[in-house]
C-alpha cells in the first residue's frame, strides 16, 4: 500500500501543487501547468531509486518515447496549419459561408451546426468561440434573445469539433494514448455522440421556430474554404494525419501567395506563430511523458490498475473507471488535452486488462474530458465566451444543452456496451 502510494505520489503532487496554487492565486490560468508538472517531475526524480543518471535516463526514456515524439510532431504541424489558415482568412470565410445558408427560423439550430462544422474544421473549441461569440452576441441583441443562451449554443457546438476533429489536440492525444487510428476513433465516437447532436438540434429547432430575424454576414471568399474542406476530406480517407496536415499547410501557403495574403517571410511568420502557440502543450507533453514513465517504472500504474480492478467489474466497470479518471484530471487541470495526456497511459493499461477496445477507450477519454471542460466555469472556453459577451461563466452553464446531453449519451453507451462487435468495424 505504502509503496504504491509513493509510486503514484508524483501525480498527486502535480494535482495538489496546481490546485492549491491556483486557489490561492484566485485564477486557474495564472499558474502555468508546465511549472506544476516541473515540480512534480523534480519530486519524482528525487524519490526514485538508483543513481541520478539512472533516474534521469528513466525520465528521458518516457519523454522521448516514439509515441510522445510523434504527438509533438503532430502538434507542430497542427499549429502551423491553424496559424496560416487563420491568417489567410479561412476562419472568417468559413463563418460567413456557414451563416449564409441559415434561414431565420433555423437560426438557433443553424448557429449550433455552424459551430459544430467550424470546430470540426479548425480543431479547436477556443478558436470557434472566438470566431462566433461576437456574432452570437450581435444576433442576441437583434432577436431579443438572452446572450447567455446564444453563448451556450456556440460553446456546445465548439465542443463537438473539439471531441471529433482530426486536427483537435484532444483527438490526437486520445488516439495516441489508446493506440488506435483517428478514423477508427471517429467512427466509434460519432456513434456515441450523434444522438446528442440530433436531440440538441431538435431542441433548437423547436425553440427557434418563431424566430424571424435575419442575420448579416460578410462577403464570402469561397476559395478560402478549401483548406478546411480538404483537411476533413483527406482525413476521412484514412491518410496519415501528418500527411494531411502537411497538405493543408501547403494549400494555405498557395492560397495565401495567390491572394496576396502572404509574402514568403509573412508565411514563415504565420507558421511560426502557430507553432509557438503549441509550445506550452509540447513542453507539458514531454514532462508528462517523463513523469508517467517514472510512475510506471516504480510500479505506480500496476498499483492503480490493480486497485481499480477491485472496483471495476468487467468492461462496463473499467469504462466507468476510465471516464472517472480523465474527468477528475480535467477538473484539476482545467485543460482537456492535458487531462488526456496525464491519464492516457493509465487508461490504456485498464483497457488492456479488461479487454476494452482501443477505439472505445479513445472515445471515452475524449468525450468525458470535453464534457468536463465544457462545463467548468474556470475553463478557457467558458471564460472566453463570457469575456466576449460581457457575461459571467456561471450565466452560460444552465443553457449548455450539448455537453450535458453528450455526457449522458456517453454514459448510456457504457451501460449498454455500444458500439461493439460489428458496429466498431463500420
Residue pairs with C-beta under 8 A, 6 or more apart in sequence:
3 299
3 303
4 299
4 300
4 303
4 304
4 307
5 303
6 47
6 298
7 295
7 298
7 299
7 300
7 303
8 295
8 300
8 303
8 304
9 43
9 47
10 40
10 41
10 43
10 44
10 47
10 291
10 294
10 295
11 40
11 291
11 295
11 300
11 342
13 39
13 40
13 43
13 44
14 36
14 37
14 39
14 40
14 291
14 342
15 329
15 332
15 333
17 36
17 39
17 40
18 31
18 33
18 36
18 332
18 333
19 332
21 31
21 36
22 28
22 30
22 31
25 31
28 334
28 378
29 334
29 378
29 380
29 383
32 280
33 280
33 284
33 333
33 335
33 338
34 280
34 283
34 284
34 287
37 284
37 287
37 288
37 291
38 287
40 291
41 59
41 287
41 290
41 291
41 294
44 59
44 291
44 294
44 295
45 52
45 55
45 56
45 59
45 294
48 55
48 58
48 294
48 297
48 298
49 55
49 298
50 58
55 294
58 293
58 294
58 297
59 290
59 291
59 293
59 294
60 290
61 293
62 68
62 289
62 290
62 291
62 292
62 293
62 294
62 296
63 286
63 287
63 289
63 290
63 293
64 289
65 289
65 293
67 176
68 285
68 286
68 289
70 176
71 172
71 173
71 176
71 285
72 282
72 285
72 286
73 242
74 172
74 241
74 242
74 245
75 169
75 172
75 278
75 281
75 282
75 285
76 275
76 278
76 282
77 242
77 245
77 246
77 249
78 123
78 167
78 169
78 172
78 245
78 278
79 274
79 275
79 276
79 277
79 278
80 245
80 249
80 271
80 274
80 275
81 167
81 227
81 231
81 245
81 248
81 249
81 252
81 274
82 122
82 123
82 124
82 127
82 167
82 274
82 277
83 270
83 271
83 272
83 273
83 274
83 275
83 277
84 249
84 252
84 253
84 256
84 262
84 267
84 270
84 271
84 274
85 91
85 122
85 227
85 228
85 248
85 252
86 127
86 270
86 274
87 256
87 261
87 262
87 266
87 270
87 273
88 224
88 227
88 252
88 255
88 256
88 259
88 261
88 262
89 221
89 224
89 261
90 224
90 225
90 227
90 228
90 252
90 255
91 118
91 122
91 127
91 131
92 131
92 218
92 224
93 220
93 221
93 222
93 224
93 225
94 117
94 118
94 121
94 122
94 224
94 225
94 228
95 114
95 118
95 131
95 132
95 135
95 217
95 218
96 217
96 218
96 219
96 220
97 220
97 222
97 225
98 110
98 113
98 114
98 117
98 118
99 110
99 111
99 114
99 135
99 215
99 217
100 217
100 220
101 110
102 110
102 111
102 114
102 215
103 110
104 211
104 212
104 213
104 214
104 215
105 208
105 209
105 210
105 211
105 212
106 205
106 208
107 139
107 143
107 208
107 211
107 213
107 215
108 153
108 204
108 205
108 207
108 208
108 211
109 201
109 204
109 205
109 208
111 132
111 136
111 139
111 150
111 153
111 154
111 157
112 153
112 154
112 156
112 157
112 200
112 201
112 204
112 402
113 157
113 201
114 132
114 157
115 128
115 132
115 153
115 154
115 156
115 157
115 158
115 160
115 161
116 157
116 160
116 161
116 197
117 161
118 128
118 131
118 132
118 157
118 158
118 161
119 125
119 127
119 128
119 157
119 158
119 159
119 160
119 161
119 162
119 165
120 160
120 161
120 164
120 165
120 232
121 161
121 165
121 228
121 229
121 231
121 232
122 128
122 131
122 161
122 165
122 167
122 228
123 161
123 162
123 165
123 166
123 167
123 168
123 169
123 171
124 161
124 162
124 165
124 168
124 169
125 155
125 158
125 159
125 161
125 162
125 370
125 373
125 374
125 381
126 158
126 380
126 381
126 384
128 154
128 157
128 158
128 161
129 154
129 155
129 158
129 381
129 384
129 385
129 388
130 384
130 388
132 154
132 157
132 158
133 151
133 154
133 384
133 385
133 388
133 389
134 388
135 215
136 147
136 150
136 151
136 153
136 154
136 389
137 147
137 150
137 151
137 388
137 389
137 390
138 216
139 145
139 150
139 213
139 215
140 146
140 147
140 149
140 150
140 389
141 147
142 213
142 215
143 211
143 213
145 211
146 399
147 389
147 390
147 391
148 389
148 391
148 395
148 396
148 398
148 399
149 399
150 389
151 385
151 386
151 388
151 389
151 391
151 396
151 399
152 396
152 397
152 398
152 399
152 400
152 401
153 204
153 399
154 385
155 374
155 381
155 382
155 385
155 396
155 400
155 403
156 200
156 374
156 400
156 401
156 402
156 403
157 402
158 381
159 370
159 373
159 374
159 381
159 402
159 403
159 406
160 193
160 197
160 402
161 168
162 168
162 170
162 336
162 370
162 373
163 170
163 171
163 189
163 193
163 366
163 367
163 370
163 406
164 171
164 186
164 189
164 190
164 193
165 171
166 182
166 183
166 186
166 231
166 232
166 235
166 236
166 241
166 244
167 231
167 235
167 241
167 244
167 245
167 248
169 278
169 281
169 337
170 336
170 337
170 340
170 366
170 369
170 370
171 182
171 185
171 186
171 366
172 182
172 241
173 337
173 340
173 341
173 344
173 365
174 185
174 340
174 344
174 362
174 363
174 365
174 366
174 369
175 181
175 182
175 185
175 362
176 344
177 340
177 341
177 344
177 345
177 347
177 348
177 361
177 362
177 365
178 185
178 344
178 347
178 348
178 351
178 358
178 359
178 361
178 362
178 365
179 348
179 358
180 358
180 359
180 361
180 362
181 238
182 235
182 241
183 235
183 236
183 238
184 359
184 424
185 359
185 362
185 363
185 366
186 236
187 359
187 424
187 426
188 357
188 359
188 360
188 362
188 363
188 419
188 424
189 362
189 363
189 366
189 367
191 413
191 418
191 419
191 423
191 426
192 363
192 367
192 409
192 410
192 413
192 418
192 419
193 367
193 406
193 409
193 410
195 409
196 402
196 405
196 406
196 408
196 409
197 402
199 405
200 401
200 402
200 405
203 401
221 259
223 255
223 259
224 255
224 259
226 251
226 255
227 248
227 251
227 252
227 255
230 247
230 248
230 251
231 244
231 245
231 247
231 248
234 243
234 244
234 247
234 248
235 241
235 244
249 271
253 262
253 267
255 261
256 262
256 266
256 267
256 270
257 267
262 270
281 337
281 338
284 338
284 341
285 341
288 338
288 341
288 342
292 301
292 342
292 345
292 346
295 301
296 345
301 345
301 346
301 349
302 349
304 346
304 349
305 346
305 349
305 350
305 353
308 318
308 321
308 350
309 353
309 354
311 317
311 321
312 318
312 320
312 321
312 350
312 354
314 354
315 354
315 355
315 356
315 417
316 414
316 415
316 417
317 354
318 350
318 351
318 353
318 354
318 356
319 356
319 360
319 364
319 414
320 414
321 350
322 347
322 350
322 351
322 356
322 361
322 364
322 365
322 368
323 364
323 368
323 410
323 411
323 414
325 343
325 346
325 347
325 350
326 339
326 340
326 343
326 347
326 364
326 365
326 368
326 369
326 372
327 339
327 368
327 369
327 371
327 372
329 338
329 339
329 342
329 343
329 369
330 336
330 339
330 368
330 369
330 372
330 373
330 376
331 372
331 376
332 339
333 339
333 342
334 373
334 376
334 378
334 379
334 380
335 373
335 380
336 366
336 369
336 370
336 372
336 373
337 369
339 369
339 372
339 373
340 365
340 366
340 369
343 365
344 365
347 361
347 364
347 365
348 358
348 361
350 356
351 357
351 358
351 360
351 361
357 420
357 424
359 424
360 419
360 420
360 424
363 410
364 410
364 414
367 406
367 407
367 410
368 407
368 410
370 403
370 406
371 403
371 404
371 406
371 407
371 410
373 379
373 381
374 381
374 382
374 400
374 402
374 403
375 382
375 397
375 400
375 403
375 404
376 382
377 393
377 394
377 397
378 393
379 393
382 393
382 396
382 397
383 393
385 391
385 393
385 396
386 392
386 393
386 395
386 396
413 419
419 426
